Amino acid sequence: MKKYKFMKRTLILLCGLLISEWSMSQNAGGMINRPQKNRKTNKSETIVAKKQSDNRAVVSFTKYDYVESFSEGLAEVILNHKYGFIDKTGREVIPCKYDRVAYYSFREGLAGVELNDKWGFIDKTGREVVPCKYDHPRDYYYFYEEGLARIELNGKRGFIDKTGREVVPCKYDYATNFSEGLAGIKLNGKWGFIDKTGREVIPCKYDNATNFSEGFARVEINRKYGFIDKTGKFLRINGIK
């Protein structure tokens, strides 16, 4: 009798598991999880596609080697080691022809792209707003921040606006993105700040500096740290100048 009860419980458990698996496979509104390799980071990731009510995937898994998340209405895709973009209907609005795409993809309406070892910017129709003529950046990707983008040419850095005009010539050893209207620039080993016209509002005299945040930037001189405002005036800490 005990053996019969044990066999009965086992059969009930197996039937429950089979029914559960069948229900999950029939769930048209669920999520499809497919492991895929991220060609950028060389790390294994899971790409998720939502299914429509007619059981068709929005974007086919079989066509592209990799897909990124949507950014400003478009998603980066890779096919045969070339990069392009699709819209939310799955239509390929920008052909897969670029060698690389900037990390942030589209930002402020434009995306940094690389072609033949040179970088430029395209809009959402695929038009090259800024021709691919700038060097590959050593430690960052091309993207716009507060209307301007860092660029690099012959080892020097500057800024362009959204028409491609060089607002700040490529003359600095390093530059940060704009934050609260100012960007950090480095020249001959010293840091300062420029405004969006390229004017040096704070001279290059600091050993190190961070971007402005909530009106202040952290700076370093002779291994001592403090904060300056946008005029270059030091913040008084505990009454000490």
LOBANU-139345 format. One record per residue: residue number from 1; y, x, z of N, C-alpha, C, O, CB in turn; residue in three letters. Coordinates in steps of 0.2 Angstrom, whole numbers. Glycine has a CB too. Layout:
> NUM  Y  X  Z  Y  X  Z  Y  X  Z  Y  X  Z  Y  X  Z  ALA
...
This chain:
> 1  -6  4  0  0  0  0  6  4  0  11  3  -4  0  -5  6  MET
> 2  6  10  4  12  14  4  13  18  -2  19  18  -5  11  20  10  LYS
> 3  8  20  -6  8  23  -12  11  18  -17  15  20  -21  1  25  -14  LYS
> 4  9  12  -17  12  7  -22  19  6  -21  23  5  -26  8  0  -21  TYR
> 5  21  5  -15  29  4  -13  33  10  -16  38  10  -18  30  3  -6  LYS
> 6  30  17  -15  33  23  -17  34  22  -25  40  24  -27  30  29  -15  PHE
> 7  29  20  -28  29  20  -36  34  15  -38  37  16  -43  22  19  -39  MET
> 8  35  9  -34  39  4  -36  46  6  -35  50  5  -40  38  -2  -32  LYS
> 9  48  10  -30  55  12  -29  57  17  -34  62  17  -37  55  15  -22  ARG
> 10  52  22  -36  53  27  -41  55  23  -48  59  25  -51  47  31  -42  THR
> 11  51  18  -50  52  15  -56  59  11  -56  62  11  -61  47  9  -57  LEU
> 12  61  8  -51  67  5  -50  73  10  -51  78  8  -54  68  1  -43  ILE
> 13  72  16  -48  77  21  -48  78  23  -55  84  24  -58  76  27  -44  LEU
> 14  72  25  -59  73  27  -66  76  22  -70  80  24  -75  66  29  -68  LEU
> 15  74  16  -69  77  10  -74  85  10  -73  88  9  -77  74  3  -72  CYS
> 16  87  11  -66  94  11  -65  98  16  -68  103  15  -71  95  11  -57  GLY
> 17  95  22  -68  98  28  -72  98  27  -79  103  28  -82  94  34  -70  LEU
> 18  93  24  -82  93  23  -90  98  18  -91  102  19  -96  86  21  -92  LEU
> 19  99  13  -88  104  7  -89  111  10  -88  115  9  -92  103  1  -84  ILE
> 20  112  15  -83  119  18  -82  121  22  -88  126  21  -91  119  22  -76  SER
> 21  116  26  -91  117  30  -96  119  26  -103  123  28  -107  111  35  -98  GLU
> 22  115  21  -104  116  17  -110  123  13  -109  126  13  -115  110  11  -110  TRP
> 23  125  11  -103  131  8  -103  137  13  -104  142  11  -108  132  5  -96  SER
> 24  136  19  -102  142  24  -104  142  25  -111  148  26  -114  140  30  -100  MET
> 25  136  26  -114  136  27  -122  139  21  -126  142  22  -131  129  29  -124  SER
> 26  139  15  -123  142  9  -126  149  8  -125  152  3  -128  137  3  -125  GLN
> 27  152  11  -120  158  10  -118  164  12  -123  165  18  -123  160  13  -111  ASN
> 28  166  7  -127  170  9  -133  177  11  -130  181  15  -134  171  3  -138  ALA
> 29  179  9  -124  186  11  -122  186  17  -117  191  19  -114  188  5  -118  GLY
> 30  180  21  -117  180  27  -113  183  33  -116  187  32  -121  173  28  -111  GLY
> 31  181  39  -113  184  45  -116  178  49  -119  173  49  -116  188  49  -110  MET
> 32  180  53  -124  175  57  -127  177  64  -125  183  67  -126  175  57  -135  ILE
> 33  172  68  -122  174  75  -119  170  80  -124  164  79  -124  172  76  -112  ASN
> 34  173  84  -127  170  89  -131  172  96  -129  178  97  -129  171  88  -139  ARG
> 35  168  100  -127  170  107  -126  172  111  -132  169  110  -138  164  111  -123  PRO
> 36  178  114  -132  181  118  -137  184  124  -135  186  125  -129  186  113  -141  GLN
> 37  184  129  -139  187  136  -137  194  136  -139  196  135  -145  183  141  -141  LYS
> 38  198  138  -135  205  139  -136  207  146  -139  206  151  -136  209  138  -129  ASN
> 39  209  145  -145  210  152  -149  215  156  -147  216  162  -148  211  150  -156  ARG
> 40  220  153  -143  226  156  -140  224  160  -134  225  166  -133  231  151  -138  LYS
> 41  221  157  -129  219  160  -123  212  163  -122  211  166  -117  221  155  -117  THR
> 42  208  161  -127  201  163  -127  197  160  -121  193  164  -119  201  171  -127  ASN
> 43  199  155  -119  196  152  -113  193  145  -115  196  142  -120  201  150  -107  LYS
> 44  188  143  -112  184  137  -114  188  131  -111  190  131  -105  177  137  -111  SER
> 45  190  126  -115  193  120  -113  189  114  -115  185  114  -119  200  120  -116  GLU
> 46  191  108  -113  189  102  -115  194  98  -118  199  97  -115  186  98  -109  THR
> 47  193  96  -124  197  92  -128  195  85  -128  189  83  -128  198  94  -136  ILE
> 48  200  80  -126  199  73  -125  202  69  -130  208  70  -132  201  71  -118  VAL
> 49  198  65  -133  201  60  -138  199  53  -136  194  51  -134  198  61  -145  ALA
> 50  204  48  -136  203  41  -134  200  38  -140  202  39  -146  210  38  -132  LYS
> 51  196  33  -139  193  29  -144  197  22  -145  199  19  -140  186  28  -143  LYS
> 52  198  20  -151  201  14  -152  195  8  -151  190  10  -151  204  13  -159  GLN
> 53  198  2  -152  193  -4  -150  188  -4  -156  183  -7  -155  197  -10  -150  SER
> 54  189  -2  -162  184  -2  -167  180  4  -167  176  5  -172  188  -3  -174  ASP
> 55  180  8  -162  175  13  -161  177  19  -165  172  24  -166  168  11  -162  ASN
> 56  183  20  -168  184  26  -172  189  30  -168  193  28  -165  188  24  -179  ARG
> 57  188  37  -168  192  42  -165  199  42  -169  199  42  -175  189  49  -165  ALA
> 58  204  43  -165  211  43  -168  211  50  -172  214  49  -178  216  44  -162  VAL
> 59  209  55  -170  209  62  -174  201  64  -174  198  65  -169  214  67  -171  VAL
> 60  199  66  -180  192  68  -180  191  74  -177  195  79  -178  190  68  -188  SER
> 61  185  75  -174  183  81  -171  181  86  -176  180  92  -175  178  80  -165  PHE
> 62  179  84  -182  175  88  -187  180  92  -191  177  97  -194  171  84  -191  THR
> 63  186  90  -192  190  94  -196  194  100  -194  193  105  -197  196  89  -199  LYS
> 64  197  99  -188  201  105  -185  196  109  -180  192  107  -177  207  102  -182  TYR
> 65  198  116  -180  195  120  -176  198  120  -169  194  121  -164  196  128  -178  ASP
> 66  204  118  -168  207  117  -161  213  112  -162  216  112  -167  209  124  -158  TYR
> 67  214  108  -157  220  104  -157  224  105  -150  220  106  -145  218  97  -158  VAL
> 68  230  105  -150  234  106  -144  237  99  -142  236  94  -145  240  111  -145  GLU
> 69  240  98  -136  243  92  -134  249  91  -138  252  95  -141  245  93  -126  SER
> 70  251  84  -138  257  82  -141  263  85  -138  264  85  -132  257  74  -142  PHE
> 71  268  86  -142  275  89  -139  280  86  -144  280  88  -150  275  96  -139  SER
> 72  284  81  -141  289  78  -145  287  75  -151  289  75  -157  295  83  -147  GLU
> 73  281  71  -150  278  67  -156  273  70  -160  270  67  -164  283  64  -160  GLY
> 74  272  77  -160  268  81  -165  263  85  -161  265  87  -155  272  85  -170  LEU
> 75  257  86  -163  252  91  -160  250  96  -165  249  95  -171  246  86  -158  ALA
> 76  250  102  -162  248  108  -165  240  108  -167  237  106  -162  250  115  -161  GLU
> 77  238  110  -173  231  110  -175  230  117  -178  234  120  -181  230  104  -179  VAL
> 78  224  119  -178  222  125  -181  216  123  -186  211  120  -184  220  130  -176  ILE
> 79  216  126  -192  211  125  -197  210  132  -200  215  134  -203  212  120  -202  LEU
> 80  204  135  -200  203  142  -203  208  147  -201  211  151  -205  203  141  -211  ASN
> 81  210  147  -195  214  152  -192  222  151  -194  226  156  -193  212  159  -194  HIS
> 82  223  145  -197  230  144  -199  233  138  -195  229  133  -193  231  142  -206  LYS
> 83  239  137  -193  242  132  -189  246  127  -193  250  129  -197  246  136  -183  TYR
> 84  246  121  -191  250  116  -193  251  110  -188  250  112  -182  247  113  -200  GLY
> 85  253  104  -190  255  99  -185  252  92  -188  253  91  -194  262  99  -184  PHE
> 86  250  88  -183  249  81  -185  253  76  -181  255  78  -176  241  80  -184  ILE
> 87  254  70  -184  257  65  -180  252  61  -176  246  62  -176  262  61  -184  ASP
> 88  255  56  -172  250  52  -168  246  47  -172  242  43  -169  254  48  -163  LYS
> 89  246  47  -178  241  43  -182  236  47  -185  231  45  -188  245  39  -188  THR
> 90  237  54  -184  232  59  -186  234  62  -193  230  66  -196  225  56  -187  GLY
> 91  239  60  -196  242  62  -202  244  69  -201  248  71  -197  247  58  -205  ARG
> 92  242  74  -206  244  81  -206  251  81  -209  252  81  -215  239  85  -210  GLU
> 93  256  81  -205  263  81  -207  266  88  -209  270  89  -214  268  78  -202  VAL
> 94  263  93  -206  265  100  -208  258  104  -209  254  104  -205  269  104  -202  ILE
> 95  257  106  -215  251  109  -217  249  115  -213  253  119  -210  251  111  -224  PRO
> 96  243  117  -212  240  122  -209  241  129  -213  236  131  -217  233  121  -206  CYS
> 97  247  132  -212  248  138  -216  251  143  -212  252  149  -215  253  136  -222  LYS
> 98  253  142  -206  256  147  -202  251  152  -198  246  149  -196  261  144  -197  TYR
> 99  253  158  -197  249  162  -193  249  161  -186  244  163  -182  251  170  -195  ASP
> 100  254  158  -183  255  157  -176  260  152  -175  265  151  -179  256  164  -172  ARG
> 101  260  149  -169  265  144  -167  267  146  -160  263  148  -156  262  137  -167  VAL
> 102  273  145  -158  276  147  -152  272  143  -146  270  137  -148  283  146  -151  ALA
> 103  272  145  -140  268  142  -135  270  135  -134  266  131  -132  269  146  -129  TYR
> 104  277  134  -134  279  127  -132  279  122  -138  281  116  -137  286  128  -130  TYR
> 105  277  125  -144  277  120  -150  284  118  -151  289  122  -151  272  115  -149  SER
> 106  285  111  -152  291  108  -153  295  108  -147  292  105  -142  291  102  -157  PHE
> 107  301  110  -147  306  109  -141  313  109  -144  315  113  -148  305  116  -136  ARG
> 108  316  104  -142  323  102  -144  323  101  -152  328  103  -155  328  108  -142  GLU
> 109  317  98  -154  317  97  -161  315  102  -166  314  101  -172  324  94  -163  GLY
> 110  314  108  -163  312  114  -168  306  117  -165  305  117  -159  318  118  -169  LEU
> 111  302  121  -169  296  124  -167  296  131  -170  298  132  -176  289  121  -168  ALA
> 112  295  136  -165  294  143  -168  288  144  -171  282  143  -169  295  148  -162  GLY
> 113  288  147  -177  282  149  -181  282  156  -184  287  159  -185  281  144  -187  VAL
> 114  276  158  -185  275  165  -187  272  165  -194  267  162  -195  271  170  -183  GLU
> 115  274  169  -199  272  170  -206  273  177  -208  278  179  -208  275  164  -211  LEU
> 116  267  180  -210  267  187  -212  271  192  -207  275  196  -209  271  187  -219  ASN
> 117  269  191  -200  272  195  -195  279  194  -194  282  198  -190  270  202  -197  ASP
> 118  282  189  -196  289  187  -195  290  180  -192  286  176  -194  293  188  -201  LYS
> 119  295  179  -188  296  173  -185  302  169  -187  307  172  -189  296  174  -177  TRP
> 120  301  162  -187  307  158  -188  306  151  -185  302  151  -181  308  157  -196  GLY
> 121  310  146  -187  309  139  -184  309  134  -190  312  135  -195  315  138  -180  PHE
> 122  305  129  -188  304  123  -193  306  117  -189  305  117  -183  297  123  -196  ILE
> 123  308  112  -193  309  105  -190  303  101  -191  298  103  -193  315  102  -193  ASP
> 124  303  95  -189  297  90  -189  295  88  -196  290  85  -196  299  84  -185  LYS
> 125  299  90  -201  297  88  -208  293  94  -211  291  94  -216  303  86  -212  THR
> 126  294  100  -207  291  106  -210  296  111  -213  294  116  -216  285  105  -215  GLY
> 127  302  108  -214  307  112  -217  309  118  -212  310  118  -206  314  108  -218  ARG
> 128  309  124  -216  311  130  -212  319  131  -211  323  133  -215  309  137  -216  GLU
> 129  321  128  -205  328  128  -203  330  136  -202  336  137  -204  329  124  -197  VAL
> 130  326  140  -199  328  147  -198  322  151  -202  316  150  -200  328  149  -191  VAL
> 131  324  154  -207  318  158  -211  314  163  -206  317  165  -201  321  162  -217  PRO
> 132  308  164  -208  304  169  -204  306  176  -206  303  179  -211  296  167  -206  CYS
> 133  311  178  -202  313  185  -203  314  189  -197  316  195  -197  320  185  -207  LYS
> 134  312  186  -191  313  190  -185  307  193  -183  301  191  -184  316  185  -180  TYR
> 135  307  198  -179  301  202  -176  297  198  -171  300  194  -168  303  209  -173  ASP
> 136  291  200  -170  287  197  -165  289  199  -158  290  205  -157  279  199  -166  HIS
> 137  291  194  -154  294  196  -147  288  200  -143  282  198  -144  296  190  -144  PRO
> 138  291  205  -139  286  209  -135  283  205  -129  277  206  -127  289  215  -133  ARG
> 139  287  200  -126  284  197  -120  286  190  -119  287  187  -114  287  201  -114  ASP
> 140  288  186  -125  290  179  -124  289  176  -131  287  179  -136  297  178  -122  TYR
> 141  289  169  -131  289  166  -137  295  163  -139  300  162  -135  283  160  -137  TYR
> 142  296  162  -146  302  159  -148  303  151  -147  298  147  -149  303  160  -156  TYR
> 143  308  149  -143  309  142  -142  317  141  -140  320  146  -138  304  139  -137  PHE
> 144  319  135  -141  326  134  -139  327  131  -132  322  128  -130  329  128  -144  TYR
> 145  332  133  -129  334  131  -122  341  130  -122  345  135  -123  331  136  -117  GLU
> 146  344  124  -121  351  123  -120  354  124  -127  360  126  -128  354  127  -115  GLU
> 147  350  123  -133  353  123  -139  353  130  -143  355  131  -148  360  121  -139  GLY
> 148  351  135  -139  351  142  -142  344  145  -141  340  143  -136  356  147  -138  LEU
> 149  342  150  -145  335  153  -145  336  160  -145  340  163  -149  331  150  -150  ALA
> 150  332  164  -141  332  171  -141  328  173  -147  323  170  -150  328  174  -135  ARG
> 151  331  179  -150  328  182  -156  327  189  -155  331  192  -151  331  180  -163  ILE
> 152  323  193  -159  322  200  -158  322  203  -165  319  200  -170  316  202  -154  GLU
> 153  326  208  -166  326  212  -172  327  219  -171  332  221  -168  332  209  -177  LEU
> 154  323  223  -173  323  231  -173  323  233  -165  327  237  -164  329  233  -176  ASN
> 155  320  229  -161  320  231  -154  325  228  -150  326  230  -144  319  238  -153  GLY
> 156  330  225  -153  336  222  -149  336  215  -149  333  212  -154  343  225  -152  LYS
> 157  339  212  -144  339  204  -144  346  201  -144  351  204  -142  335  203  -137  ARG
> 158  346  195  -147  352  191  -147  350  184  -147  344  182  -145  356  193  -153  GLY
> 159  354  179  -149  353  172  -149  356  169  -156  360  171  -159  357  169  -143  PHE
> 160  352  164  -158  354  160  -163  355  152  -161  352  150  -156  349  160  -169  ILE
> 161  359  149  -165  359  141  -164  355  138  -168  350  141  -172  367  139  -165  ASP
> 162  355  131  -169  350  127  -172  351  127  -180  347  125  -183  350  120  -170  LYS
> 163  356  130  -182  357  131  -189  355  138  -192  355  140  -198  364  130  -191  THR
> 164  353  142  -187  351  149  -188  356  154  -188  355  160  -189  348  149  -195  GLY
> 165  362  152  -186  368  157  -186  367  161  -179  366  158  -174  375  153  -185  ARG
> 166  368  168  -180  368  172  -174  374  172  -170  379  175  -172  367  179  -177  GLU
> 167  373  168  -165  379  167  -160  380  173  -156  386  175  -155  378  161  -156  VAL
> 168  375  176  -154  375  183  -151  371  188  -155  365  187  -156  372  182  -143  VAL
> 169  374  193  -157  371  198  -161  365  201  -158  365  202  -151  376  203  -164  PRO
> 170  360  204  -161  355  207  -158  357  214  -156  356  219  -160  348  208  -163  CYS
> 171  359  215  -150  362  221  -147  360  223  -140  361  228  -138  369  222  -148  LYS
> 172  356  218  -137  354  219  -130  347  222  -130  343  220  -134  355  213  -126  TYR
> 173  346  226  -124  339  228  -123  334  223  -121  328  223  -123  339  234  -118  ASP
> 174  337  218  -118  333  212  -115  338  206  -114  344  207  -113  329  213  -109  TYR
> 175  335  200  -115  339  194  -113  334  189  -111  329  188  -113  343  192  -120  ALA
> 176  337  184  -106  333  179  -104  336  173  -108  341  173  -111  334  178  -96  THR
> 177  332  167  -107  334  161  -110  341  158  -106  342  160  -100  329  155  -109  ASN
> 178  344  154  -109  350  151  -106  348  146  -100  343  142  -101  355  147  -111  PHE
> 179  352  147  -95  350  142  -89  357  141  -86  361  145  -84  346  145  -84  SER
> 180  359  134  -85  365  132  -83  371  135  -86  376  137  -83  366  133  -75  GLU
> 181  370  136  -93  376  138  -97  376  146  -98  381  148  -102  382  136  -94  GLY
> 182  372  150  -94  373  157  -94  366  160  -96  361  157  -94  376  160  -88  LEU
> 183  366  166  -99  360  170  -100  360  177  -97  365  180  -98  358  170  -107  ALA
> 184  355  179  -94  355  186  -92  354  191  -98  350  190  -102  349  187  -87  GLY
> 185  357  196  -98  357  201  -103  356  208  -100  359  210  -95  363  201  -108  ILE
> 186  352  213  -103  351  219  -100  354  224  -106  352  224  -112  344  221  -99  LYS
> 187  358  229  -104  360  234  -108  361  241  -104  364  241  -99  367  232  -111  LEU
> 188  358  246  -107  358  253  -104  355  253  -97  358  256  -92  365  256  -104  ASN
> 189  350  248  -95  347  248  -89  350  244  -84  348  244  -78  347  255  -86  GLY
> 190  356  241  -86  360  236  -81  360  229  -83  360  228  -89  367  239  -80  LYS
> 191  360  224  -79  360  217  -80  367  214  -79  371  216  -75  355  214  -76  TRP
> 192  368  209  -84  374  205  -83  373  198  -86  367  196  -87  381  208  -86  GLY
> 193  378  194  -87  377  188  -90  382  186  -95  388  188  -95  378  182  -84  PHE
> 194  380  182  -100  384  180  -106  385  172  -106  380  169  -103  382  183  -113  ILE
> 195  390  170  -109  390  162  -110  388  161  -117  385  165  -121  397  160  -109  ASP
> 196  388  155  -119  385  153  -126  389  155  -132  387  154  -137  385  145  -126  LYS
> 197  395  158  -131  399  161  -136  397  168  -137  400  171  -142  406  160  -135  THR
> 198  393  171  -132  392  178  -132  396  182  -128  396  188  -127  392  181  -139  GLY
> 199  401  179  -125  406  183  -120  403  185  -114  399  181  -111  412  178  -119  ARG
> 200  403  191  -112  401  194  -106  405  192  -100  410  195  -98  400  202  -106  GLU
> 201  403  186  -97  407  184  -91  406  187  -85  410  187  -80  405  176  -90  VAL
> 202  400  191  -84  398  195  -79  396  201  -81  391  202  -85  393  191  -74  ILE
> 203  399  207  -80  398  213  -83  391  216  -81  388  214  -76  403  219  -81  PRO
> 204  388  220  -86  381  223  -85  382  229  -79  383  234  -81  378  226  -91  CYS
> 205  381  227  -73  381  232  -68  376  231  -62  376  235  -58  388  231  -65  LYS
> 206  371  226  -63  366  225  -58  360  229  -60  358  229  -66  365  218  -57  TYR
> 207  356  231  -55  349  234  -57  344  229  -59  340  230  -63  347  238  -51  ASP
> 208  345  223  -56  341  217  -58  344  211  -57  349  210  -53  334  217  -54  ASN
> 209  342  205  -60  345  199  -60  340  193  -62  336  194  -66  352  198  -64  ALA
> 210  341  187  -59  337  181  -61  342  176  -64  348  177  -64  333  178  -55  THR
> 211  339  171  -68  343  166  -71  347  162  -65  345  162  -59  339  161  -75  ASN
> 212  352  159  -67  356  154  -63  352  148  -61  348  145  -66  362  152  -66  PHE
> 213  352  146  -55  348  140  -52  353  137  -47  354  140  -42  341  142  -50  SER
> 214  355  131  -48  359  127  -43  365  131  -42  368  132  -36  355  126  -37  GLU
> 215  368  135  -47  374  138  -47  375  145  -45  380  148  -44  379  134  -42  GLY
> 216  369  148  -43  368  155  -41  363  159  -44  358  156  -46  367  155  -33  PHE
> 217  364  165  -45  359  170  -47  358  175  -42  362  178  -39  361  173  -54  ALA
> 218  351  177  -42  350  183  -37  350  189  -41  348  190  -47  342  182  -34  ARG
> 219  354  194  -38  355  200  -41  353  206  -36  352  205  -30  362  201  -43  VAL
> 220  352  212  -39  350  218  -35  354  224  -37  356  225  -42  342  219  -36  GLU
> 221  357  227  -31  360  233  -32  358  238  -27  358  237  -21  368  232  -32  ILE
> 222  355  244  -29  353  249  -25  348  247  -19  348  248  -14  359  252  -21  ASN
> 223  343  243  -22  338  240  -18  340  235  -13  337  233  -8  334  245  -15  ARG
> 224  346  232  -14  349  227  -9  350  221  -13  352  221  -19  356  229  -6  LYS
> 225  349  215  -10  349  209  -14  354  204  -11  356  204  -6  342  205  -14  TYR
> 226  356  200  -16  361  195  -14  362  190  -19  358  190  -24  368  198  -13  GLY
> 227  367  185  -19  368  180  -24  375  180  -26  379  181  -22  366  173  -21  PHE
> 228  376  179  -33  382  178  -36  383  171  -39  378  168  -41  383  184  -41  ILE
> 229  389  169  -39  391  163  -43  392  164  -50  392  170  -52  397  159  -39  ASP
> 230  395  159  -54  396  160  -61  402  164  -62  403  165  -68  396  154  -64  LYS
> 231  406  166  -57  412  170  -59  410  177  -57  414  182  -58  418  168  -54  THR
> 232  404  179  -54  402  185  -52  403  186  -44  402  192  -42  405  190  -56  GLY
> 233  406  181  -41  408  182  -34  402  182  -30  398  177  -31  413  177  -32  LYS
> 234  401  186  -25  395  186  -20  395  180  -15  401  178  -13  395  193  -17  PHE
> 235  390  177  -14  389  172  -9  389  176  -2  385  181  -1  383  168  -10  LEU
> 236  393  173  3  393  176  9  387  173  13  386  167  14  400  174  13  ARG
> 237  383  178  16  377  176  20  378  178  27  379  184  29  371  179  17  ILE
> 238  378  173  32  380  174  39  386  178  40  387  182  44  374  178  42  ASN
> 239  391  176  36  398  180  37  398  186  34  404  189  34  399  180  44  GLY
> 240  393  189  31  393  196  28  395  195  21  391  192  17  386  200  29  ILE
> 241  399  199  18  401  199  11  396  204  7  397  204  1  408  202  10  LYS
